[in-house]
Amino acid sequence: MIRLLKYAVVGGLGTLVNEGVVLFTANLLPISVSLALAIEVSILFNFILNDLWTFNDKRTGSVWRRLGKFHLSSLSGGVVQYIVVVALLVAVLHFGNLTEILSVLFFSSLVKLQSILLGVINFVGIASGFLVRFLTSVKFVWS
């Protein structure tokens, strides 16, 4: 139970990092790039804190091996987050056709959406991937 609480604290801090990157870059980059960058930065942030604090008693092998395993385990949660966010954006923005969806997701910055709504949508995506990330971390990375 203590490990889950530590993991949740790290995840909460990682959520702030993720949200910050998304909100800072959403008007500069296509949302697909902004979201992928936010996921990657928060994965690295979370790995460092989890490796030093949450799972410090479970560290075996090299830090690079653990980082690689953490990336693989986080990928599943990241994919869940990415799909949830994109699906919610498509639902909220009421796109007219597939071309418009692809254009906004991959070729333009997201200026249609207010930062607070984007933050809420991204948080729902992060929360959706949390349990997947925890279970894969416990069973695969630090086992």
matplotlib code that plots the C-alpha trace (Angstrom):
import matplotlib.pyplot as plt

x = [0.0, 2.9, 4.4, 1.1, 0.9, 4.5, 3.7, 0.6, 2.7, 5.2, 2.4, 0.8, 4.0, 4.5, 0.9, 1.9, 5.0, 2.8, 0.2, 2.8, 4.4, 1.1, -0.2, 3.1, 3.6, 0.0, 0.0, 3.5, 3.3, 0.7, -1.3, 0.0, 3.6, 2.8, 1.1, 3.8, 6.5, 4.6, 4.2, 7.9, 9.1, 6.8, 8.0, 11.6, 10.6, 8.6, 11.3, 13.9, 11.6, 10.3, 13.8, 15.2, 12.2, 9.2, 11.2, 14.7, 14.7, 13.9, 16.6, 18.5, 20.7, 21.8, 19.9, 19.7, 18.1, 15.5, 14.9, 14.3, 11.9, 10.2, 9.8, 8.2, 5.9, 4.9, 4.2, 1.0, -0.2, 1.0, -0.9, -4.0, -3.5, -2.9, -6.0, -8.2, -7.0, -7.3, -10.8, -12.0, -10.5, -12.4, -15.6, -15.3, -14.1, -16.9, -14.7, -16.5, -14.4, -11.3, -9.2, -9.9, -9.2, -5.8, -5.0, -5.5, -3.8, -0.7, -0.2, -1.3, -1.3, -4.4, -5.8, -9.5, -9.4, -9.0, -6.1, -8.3, -10.3, -7.2, -5.8, -8.9, -8.9, -5.2, -5.8, -8.6, -6.1, -3.4, -5.8, -6.8, -3.3, -2.4, -3.4, -1.9, 1.4, 1.4, 0.7, 3.4, 5.9, 5.3, 5.2, 7.8, 10.2, 11.0, 10.1]
y = [0.0, 2.4, 1.7, 2.5, 5.8, 6.7, 5.8, 8.0, 11.0, 10.5, 10.2, 13.4, 15.3, 13.7, 14.8, 18.4, 18.0, 16.4, 19.2, 21.9, 20.6, 20.1, 23.6, 25.3, 23.6, 23.2, 26.6, 26.0, 22.5, 20.1, 18.6, 15.1, 16.2, 18.3, 15.3, 12.8, 15.2, 15.7, 11.9, 11.3, 14.1, 12.9, 9.3, 10.3, 12.5, 9.6, 7.1, 9.1, 9.7, 6.1, 4.6, 6.8, 6.7, 4.4, 1.3, 2.1, -1.2, -3.2, -1.8, -4.6, -4.4, -1.2, 2.1, 1.9, -1.5, -0.3, 2.9, 0.7, -1.5, 1.5, 3.0, -0.3, -0.5, 3.2, 2.8, 0.9, 3.7, 6.3, 4.7, 4.6, 8.3, 9.3, 7.5, 8.9, 12.5, 12.3, 10.7, 13.4, 16.1, 14.7, 14.6, 18.1, 19.9, 18.4, 18.0, 17.9, 15.2, 13.1, 15.6, 18.2, 15.9, 14.8, 18.5, 19.6, 16.6, 16.5, 19.7, 22.7, 24.0, 23.7, 27.2, 26.3, 24.9, 26.9, 25.8, 24.8, 22.4, 21.0, 20.5, 18.6, 16.4, 15.6, 14.8, 12.3, 10.7, 10.6, 9.1, 6.5, 5.2, 5.3, 1.8, 0.3, 2.0, 1.0, -2.7, -2.9, -1.1, -3.6, -6.7, -5.9, -3.1, -3.5, -7.2]
z = [0.0, 0.8, -2.6, -4.3, -2.4, -3.3, -7.0, -6.8, -5.5, -8.2, -10.7, -9.4, -9.9, -13.3, -14.1, -13.4, -15.7, -18.4, -18.2, -18.2, -21.3, -23.1, -22.2, -23.0, -26.4, -27.6, -29.4, -30.8, -32.1, -33.6, -30.7, -31.6, -31.2, -28.1, -26.5, -27.4, -26.0, -22.8, -22.4, -23.0, -20.6, -17.8, -18.4, -17.8, -14.8, -13.3, -13.9, -12.0, -9.0, -8.9, -9.3, -6.5, -4.1, -4.8, -5.9, -4.5, -2.6, -5.8, -8.1, -9.9, -13.1, -14.7, -14.7, -18.5, -18.3, -15.8, -17.9, -21.0, -19.1, -17.6, -21.1, -22.3, -19.4, -19.6, -23.3, -22.6, -20.3, -22.7, -25.6, -23.4, -22.5, -26.2, -27.5, -24.8, -25.3, -29.1, -28.9, -26.4, -28.6, -31.6, -29.6, -28.1, -31.2, -33.5, -36.6, -39.9, -41.6, -41.3, -43.2, -40.6, -37.8, -39.3, -40.1, -36.5, -34.9, -37.0, -38.9, -36.9, -33.4, -31.3, -31.0, -31.0, -27.5, -24.2, -22.0, -19.1, -21.3, -22.9, -19.4, -18.2, -21.3, -20.9, -17.2, -18.1, -20.4, -17.8, -15.2, -17.8, -18.1, -14.4, -13.4, -16.5, -15.7, -12.0, -12.7, -15.5, -13.2, -10.3, -12.5, -15.1, -14.3, -10.6, -10.1]

ax = plt.figure().add_subplot(projection="3d")
ax.plot(x, y, z, "-o")
ax.set_aspect("equal")
plt.show()
